[in-house]
Structure formats: structure tokens, C-alpha cells
């Protein structure tokens, strides 16, 4: 694990509690992306009907957000490391509002996709800024384990996942599908207001250092590498062979650039020596694959394979999110992560085995039981991985490290999307679901193996009392 190096700038360290004024902008910023991800799930059909677009085209409204966010999170996170969270948070809030305005006025589907790209970049600042602020407050207060704040972030995101589809349905009922874009206008105003009033200003010395440390070439190569990879994962096929080639070329250029740069965008030497953090990123990718297969693939099977309506399928998934919230709240005060990840890994394996028992006439109680069991690893793994990054990352690069965690999350989401397409043909039938279950079982087994082998996890939270 790397040696911690915390920069001392501004006022000398003072003892005290976490500055509660920061909680409101942190919560708002961190939920902007998940709330827009969940709201769009119920607006795809009416948008397709409005523009005469098939599902293959409206799916870009989801993919565009993931693509922009996967690229933008570590980039914006690095800018936050260099310049502080305030101006990036304000810029992100402004872009979020702009995306809402574009969506409200959009004359065609292409403009709506543009709005989602702008939204993806606009919502990039919230999570890295929150992790940066938590680390800054730990430095100021001398309390290294703000588990209560980390738990609050996780629970806020999970709560949004519960209410997002219902909120989207309500907005569509009140003002049509454009209302799901218009909701970002008041959210942006709230973000601008809270960010301006409550976020600390960057120290002048830090701003001067940041200007010299901005690696634009590295960021561009990173973006090219990730865009080509994600575009291929969206539609993997032999006739798109050039995308992996572009990815490899960009990756080689990125590595060469980062190893030579004086102030690299991603310090590969430090990152390469921080094996625990690399394993955390790998675990996030694996967890995301299982989670997003359950969120989209399993939900699709509930409708086409089990015969539930869309509303019934949503209700069948509700226990998953509620269980995740309860588990996160109950265990969040404990800083230790190893036990959580082990239980989460076993929980994922149990869910995969339960999926293998399903058929077209499976009883409702079994569907509810699967959702409840799935909620346990959902609540444990996401929180534990977030805590892991907080303790394993270089404090000087907390924003970019947190952003990279989200990048691996969206890489896992793209892998899950490709798996859904590979195992489901024209219809999400039970045979395809069982194939997905075996695929998920292999992923969950690998996640368990990585967790058992990583002894460094036992050090997280071992010496730090839980604090809020």
C-alpha cells in the first residue's frame, strides 16, 4: 500500500466534527447521475413513440450517459484534485441545467442523445467532489474513518434507485416525457446555490500548482481508449474490429505518455504499485456485471419469460433496493470491509444458484426471495468498495481515484449489457436466463477468489474507530 501524503495548505489542522454544511451539496451532487439513470428507464418507450424510433435507437439514451460518465468521472476527479471541488461542482451543475434545457427543447432523438451526453459530463463532479471533501474533512478533524458520511452517500444513491422509476412515471404523467429532462433545471439551480454558498474555495497556492499539473494529452488518450472500448462493448461484432485496434493504440500511447509526464493524469507508477487499489477496481467491475445483469437482464426476463407486466416487474425488484438500504444502514458504521465483501460474494453466488431454479411458472414468493437475497450483497459490496477506495487511494488523488471507481462500475455495466444480448435472443426466455446465471456464477466466483486472496483488506478499519 502506498505511503499517505497529505498536503497541508490553508489554515492549520483543527479538531472538530465533520462540517455538516457540506452534506447537502455532497448528497445532491452524488445522486444526480443515478436519478437520471433510473428515471430514463420509464421514458424510453414514450420517447420512441414520439420520434418513431425503435428500441435499438432509444437505447443510446442510456449508453450515452454511461459513456460520458465513464470518461468524465476520472477526468473531472483529477481536476478536482488540482483545483478543489467548488468550481468543478458549479460547472457540473450548470451543465446539468443545460442538459435539461436541451432535452425540453429537443426536436429529434439525436438532440436528446446530445442532452444525455451533456448530462453525463455535468453529473461527473458530484461523486469525486464528495470523496475529496470527505478526505479533506478527515485531514482537518484528524478523524480517519467518517463511516457515517460514507454510508449516507451509499444509502442516498440506493434510495434514488428505488424512487427513480416512480418519480419518472409521475413526471411523465404530469408533463410528458420532456418533464424527465426538465427535472434537471431545478436540480441544477439547487446545485449552483448550495455549491456557491457551502463549498470551500480553493487555496491560491493549490490553484497555481494545479495549472502546471493538468495533463491534457493524457486525458485525451484516456478518453480515446475508453470510447473505443465502450463502443465495442455496446455492440461487439467482427465487423467492428477497428474499435479494439484503436483502443490498443490509444492504450499504448496513454501508458507511454503517463510514464513520461512530470504530472500525469493517472500516475501509473503509483497506481501500479498500489495492488490493493487495483484489486478494488477489479472487484467493482465484477460486482457491476452481476448487479446490472440483475437490474436489466433479470427484469427483462420477469416480463418476457415469467409474464409479468412492467409495473409488476418493478414491484418484484423493489425488495432488492429496500434490502440494500437496510443492510447498508445497519452495517455502515463499521469501517472494516473484508467481512462485508466475503458475505457479499457468498450472497451473489446464492442469487446465481437461485436463478437456476426459475421457470416460466415460478411462484411469486420465490421472485421476492431472490430480490431480498440479492439486496444483501448490493448493500454490502458497494459500500465496502467505496470505503476501500477511501482508505487505499493516494490522498493527493482522491478525486481521480474515486472517479476511476465509477469508470470500472460503468465498464461492468457495459459487459452486463453485452452478456444480456449474447444470452437472450429475440426474447428473454428461461434458457437465456439460466445461461446468464452460469455466467454470473463464474463472475461471482472470481469476485470471491479475489476477496479471499487479498489479505490487505483486513487492515482497513482494523485500527480506526467508527465515526460519523
Buried (B, 14 or more C-beta within 10 A) or exposed (E): EBEEEBEEBBEEEEEEEBBEEBBBBBBBBBBBBBBBBBBBBBBBBBBBEBBEBEEEBBBBBBBBBBBBBBBBBBBBBBBBBBBBBBBBBBBBBBBBBBBBBBBBEBEEBEEBBBBBBBBBBBBBBBBBBBBBBBBBBBBBBEBBBBBEBBBBBBBBBBBBBBBBBBBBBBBBEEEBBBBBBBBBBEBBEBBBBBBEEBBBEBBEEBBEBBEEBBBEBBBBBBBBBBBBBBBBBBBBEEEEEEBEEBBEBBBEBBBEBBEEBEBBBBBBEBBEEBBBBEBBBBBBBBBBBBBBBBBBBBBBBBBBBBEBEBEBBBBBBBBBBBBBBBBBBEBBBBBBBBBBBBBBBBBBBBBBBBBEEBEEEBEEEEBBBBBBBBBBBBBBBBBBBBBBBBBBBBBBBBBBBBBBBBBBBBBBBBBBBBBBEEBBEEEBBBEBBBBBBEBBBEBBBBBBEBBEEBEBBEBBBEEBEBBB
